[in-house]
């Protein structure tokens, strides 16, 4: 089983996206050449702040924007000679899976509801956080992919469920209308298509 974090479709693909497509297509080819039975899943993030911003700028719906750039991505992949992954799930198709995962984290004390209505992951509650990447949580800072919020308990905490502003795309949840945070999407989609344990991420 191989899960690859795919493209956030708010614009045309760039060279970094092409690198990801080529590298993991090669990995898939090689594993199959060796005789492995491979299930290759690569997601598409089709709801995101950047997609909403592009929709507002172009006076389109978010799904019109995402569909335009999904088609563009597929054209690029074809031009590069890539085979399609076995499964290419959309984030918006897995909202229920994300809600269940977020609720499980809350039930176990790893996530909390902030005053803003966002649900955040409490990094300090997970003692092994950062070990895989050999990071010390005391030295980590809020990076480019971390949603900044004034009511987080720690600057390292990140948003799992983002409460929606008026006019934004939104889904029902136990914590009010909102949409998934970037960090929970791949966890939920990987589990949905490959199970709780995967070989390559």
Secondary structure, DSSP 8 states (H G I E B T S, - for coil): -EEE---B-SS---HHHHHHHHHHHHHHHHHHHTT----EEE-BB---HHHHHHHHHHT--HHHHHHHHHHHHHHHHHHTT----SB--BGGGGHHHHHHHHHHHHHTTSEEE-TTS-EEE-GGG-TTTTTTTT--TTT----TTS---TT-SSTT-EEEEEE--TTS--B--TT-SEEE-HHHHHHHHHHHHH-S--SB-
